């Protein structure tokens, strides 16, 4: 049976799980912090689960201007006088995390829409600590 692994209202993964000889799924361990929902009508990772209406919804499209801005981000910013000043490690880490989230969202929504440059950046970001 197809099951959606849902964490905090977002589908983490979709799996096929066969019942054991008693017709139960007790032999399968649910990941910590997740719940298992019948995934018959679930699109896949990145979709949202509405417990109230008990429906799955596709992910929200990636805001392209924000994605473009982060793809072209530099490690320096200009101060008031126009002099280059390095960004802090915290600023760089926040930008990397946001860019990774946007690229993963775009990947889950429409894998064919990723450009070659975005794919290279995604692979680079996933290798960073």
TIDREN-844041 format. One record per atom (N, C-alpha, C, O): x, y, z. Coordinates in steps of 0.001 Angstrom, whole numbers, plus 500000, padded with zeros to 6 digits. Example, Ala and Ser with C-alpha at 12.3 -4.5 7.8 and 13.67 -1.06 7.14 Angstrom:
BEGIN
513190494310507800;512300495500507800;513200496700507800;514236496681508465;512850497750507080;513670498940507140;512900500030507870;513409501138508039;
***
This chain:
BEGIN
500850498832500000;500000500000500000;500898501234500000;501930501258500670;500510502233499263;501270503473499170;500978504336500405;499825504602500742;502069504765501073;501945505579502281;502816506825502141;503924506772501606;502294507938502630;503056509183502656;503638509360504051;502931509232505050;504931509656504108;505587509969505372;505513511481505525;506134512221504763;504749511936506516;504477513363506690;505109513867507986;504963513261509048;505810514986507868;506411515623509039;506071517104508998;506348517786508012;505473517592510065;505078519000510164;504217519444508984;504338520572508507;503339518539508514;502411518887507445;502973518823506044;502279519175505091;504231518376505886;504860518288504572;505267516843504304;505824516175505175;504983516365503091;505345515005502711;506863514928502556;507452515618501724;507483514074503371;508923513862503314;509269512831502240;510272512961501537;508419511799502124;508672510726501172;507382509940500980;506451510050501778;507337509155499925;506210508274499660;506789506876499464;507729506692498691;506227505890500167;506756504531500132;505647503531499860;504469503796500098;506054502382499356;505146501253499205;505418500321500377;506550499875500565;504390500023501167;504538499168502343;503549498021502224;502353498234502022;504056496812502351;503190495629502310;502814495235503740;503655495287504638;501571494845503953;501172494406505299;501833493070505630;502195492306504736;501985492797506940;502526491505507349;501431490442507247;500346490714506733;501711489245507732;500757488134507599;499450488358508343;498461487679508067;499428489305509289;498194489596510019;497415490762509394;496343491131509874;497967491331508327;497308492466507681;497662493803508301;497075494826507949;498625493808509229;499046495034509911;500367495535509336;501014494864508532;500744496724509769;501991497335509309;502976497526510464;503883498353510376;502801496768511538;503627496905512730;505094496590512501;505943497027513278;505410495844511456;506795495485511174;507574496659510572;508797496602510442;506861497705510214;507499498863509584;507610499980510597;506622500326511245;508795500551510747;509045501572511759;508829502959511151;509421503296510125;507986503746511788;507717505112511346;508874505991511794;509262505941512961;509443506805510883;510541507693511273;510112508637512398;508955509052512467;511055508967513269;510783509837514420;510202511169513966;510688511776513011;509164511616514653;508550512906514365;507640512915513152;507150513969512747;507412511756512574;506590511669511360;505298510913511632;505159510215512637;504371511071510720;503148510279510758;502969509662509369;503480510179508375;502254508581509321;502014507880508063;500567508109507654;499642507882508434;500385508564506412;499061508851505874;498882508018504605;499839507796503863;497654507559504361;497369506860503109;497805507765501962;497305508881501821;498732507283501150;499305508111500090;498727507861498715;499366508178497712;497541507305498645;496921507001497356;496832508226496457;497082508136495256;496476509370497032;496304510585496234;497384511620496530;497157512822496394;498550511147496932;499651512037497279;500596512150496092;500988511137495513;500962513365495728;501861513570494604;503286513169494891;503929512543494048;503799513510496057;505170513167496376;505797514128497355;505120514987497920;507118513978497560;507820514846498503;507602516330498176;507600516743497016;507420517106499243;507201518532499069;505734518921499085;505408520090499291;504839517957498870;503406518247498920;503026518496500378;503715518034501288;501952519210500597;501506519485501959;500286518630502292;499522518233501412;500124518358503592;499012517560504092;498161518442504987;498649518998505971;496901518566504644;495952519350505429;495134518380506263;494237517707505754;495455518313507566;494757517380508448;493276517705508583;492457516798508739;492924518976508525;491528519373508700;490693518864507530;489675518201507726;491128519176506325;490389518730505141;490812517368504657;490205516800503750;491882516836505279;492438515544504905;492724515461503416;492283514538502731;493484516461502924;493847516488501504;495327516792501340;495944517416502204;495888516346500227;497251516678499831;497182517811498813;496266517863497992;498154518716498870;498228519824497914;499644519911497374;500600519651498105;499798520276496089;501144520391495515;501915521535496164;501319522446496738;503244521483496070;504047522543496666;503812523885495981;503441523953494809;504037524937496740;503899526287496209;505060526538495254;506197526194495578;504804527135494075;505894527400493134;506978528281493762;506701529128494611;508204528058493325;509340528817493821;509280530252493299;509087530469492102;509444531236494194;509481532617493718;510762532857492907;511857532914493468;510616532993491608;511768533084490707;512666534285491000;513885534115491015;512134535494491236;513049536606491509;513956536343492717;515139536682492678;513421535745493789;514228535443494971;515274534387494633;516422534484495067;514881533380493860;515809532335493457;516925532930492621;518096532625492847;516580533779491657;517592534420490814;518543535265491652;519755535242491434;517998536009492609;518834536858493460;519820536013494264;520992536369494383;519346534895494816;520231534048495610;521248533318494739;522381533094495167;520856532948493524;521789532280492607;522932533216492242;524047532759491989;522670534522492212;523681535500491811;524310536215493003;525040537191492827;524035535742494201;524551536378495407;526073536267495469;526661535288495010;526679537271496035;528134537311496193;528491537231497673;527627537377498537;529751537003497951;530195536901499339;530519538261499944;530883538352501116;530388539314499147;530629540666499639;529393541524499435;528602541283498523;529233542516500280;528208543543500104;528926544882500159;530041544976500673;528296545899499636;528898547224499681;528379547992500886;527190547950501202;529301548705501564;528876549541502672;528307550850502119;528157550998500906;527993551791502999;527379553056502573;528245553842501593;527740554593500759;529553553656501711;530468554379500826;530782553609499554;531564554071498722;530179552440499399;530410551639498195;531607550715498289;532005550110497294;532186550600499481;533341549721499667;532873548292499931;531923548081500686;533542547296499306;533145545907499542;533470545457500965;534575545666501466;532480544835501599;532624544318502964;532191542856502927;531120542549502404;533009541937503477;532605540523503446;531356540270504286;531170540858505351;530506539377503776;529334538959504545;529804538095505706;530853537457505627;529028538076506778;529367537236507921;529068535772507590;528305535479506669;529672534864508344;529398533428508152;527919533139508347;527347532312507638;527300533814509300;525861533607509553;525037534049508346;524093533358507963;525378535188507740;524657535659506550;524823534686505397;523860534373504696;526056534204505198;526311533250504111;525575531932504352;525007531362503420;525581531448505586;524894530193505913;523391530335505705;522751529417505191;522818531469506096;521381531701505910;521025531736504430;520008531175504021;521859532392503626;521611532438502173;521714531048501561;520888530674500728;522728530277501969;522874528913501437;521670528052501800;521163527304500963;521212528158503042;520062527362503490;518802527749502710;518039526880502290;518587529050502517;517413529498501780;517480529066500318;516481528629499746;518662529190499717;518826528777498326;518600527275498180;517939526836497239;519143526490499101;518945525039499057;517459524698499168;516963523847498430;516752525354500079;515315525100500250;514542525456498977;513654524709498567;514872526590498350;514178527003497127;514458526029495985;513549525672495236;515712525599495851;516053524665494775;515394523301494999;514917522685494046;515362522827496240;514705521549496519;513204521634496266;512602520690495754;512607522758496622;511180522953496374;510900522927494874;509936522306494425;511742523599494113;511578523619492649;511786522220492078;511066521803491171;512767521499492607;513040520136492150;511843519229492382;511471518456491499;511229519314493574;510077518466493887;508833518873493109;508010518025492765;508690520170492831;507501520646492115;507556520276490636;506557519836490067;508717520454490016;508855520176488581;510325519941488266;511034520883487913;510796518708488386;512216518410488177;512753518881486825;513920519257486723;511922518863485798;512378519258484466;512608520756484333;513196521205483350;512148521539485316;512282522987485210;513646523499485688;513982524660485455;514436522642486355;515739523080486837;516702523298485676;516789522478484762;517419524412485726;518438524670484708;519708523906485086;519855523448486219;520608523778484136;521868523087484399;522639523802485518;523236523154486378;522622525111485501;523304525901486535;522686525641487917;523404525524488910;521358525551487974;520680525284489243;521009523887489766;521172523691490971;521105522922488860;521451521554489255;522864521521489828;523103520894490861;523814522203489152;525189522248489660;525235522901491041;525943522424491928;524489523982491225;524463524692492503;523850523805493589;524342523770494718;522779523092493245;522129522188494197;523100521108494656;523192520823495850;523818520510493723;524800519485494078;525902520062494952;526348519413495898;526344521272494644;527382521925495438;526872522194496861;527591521940497827;525664522695496998;525107523022498314;524901521772499165;525093521813500380;524515520674498543;524256519453499311;525542518835499844;525506518022500768;526685519220499262;527976518702499761;528534519537500909;529434519091501620;528004520752501094;528503521636502154;528009521162503517;526927520585503625;528808521409504561;528372521001505916;527213521837506403;526726521628507515;
***
